[in-house]
Amino acid sequence: GNLTTASQLDELKKLAPSVHCVRGDYDEDSSAPEETIVTVGGFRIGLIHGHQVTPSGNIQALAQVQRRLDVDVLVSGHTHQQSVLHFESKLFVNPGSVTGAFTTTGEDVKPSFLLFAVS
């Protein structure tokens, strides 16, 4: 989420034609879904932007979304802070911000992204 314009998604699709995207709280294009589920190998991976989760980035709140979506892995963002957490035998990942965008947590944001391999 928060690609902000459809042209940015088009650019991503040039790099990875099968890219999956969800709507962020600053996206102009409202055609992207709020959440989606992708199956890779035998794993169900849920994608959300994260602005729907209160308090922001809270593991218990994220776990509620994970259970509702019935996914093995939940990928979320919004905080712009990279994290990988195991909780209740599930995996929760936040790729952070590839641009190092501002965060309201007051912490320094280092640009980051996530490469996820399933075997």
C-alpha positions, 0 to 999 in steps of 0.5 A: 500500500501507499504506492499513491498512484497507479503509475507506481504500480505499473512500474512495479509490475515491470519488475515483477509481473505477478506483484500483489498490492493492497490499498494504503491510507494514501493511495489515490487509486481505490481499486486495490483491495484492502486485503488479499490472500496469496497461496505460495507452496502450501502457505496462505499469506495475507497482505494488508497495509496495516492502517486498519490495525489499532494500535498500529503494529500491535501483535495482538491486533495483527493476530486477530487479522491473521485468525480472521483471514486464516493465514499462515503468514501476515504481511503488513506495513504502515509503521515503516518499521521492518520486523519479523515476529513469531506469535502463536505459531504464526509469522508476522512480517513488516517489510518496512519502507523501501524509501525510508519514509517518515514514521510517527514513532519517532524512530529513525527509519532505515530503508528496507524491503522483504525478500521472502522465500518459501520452500 
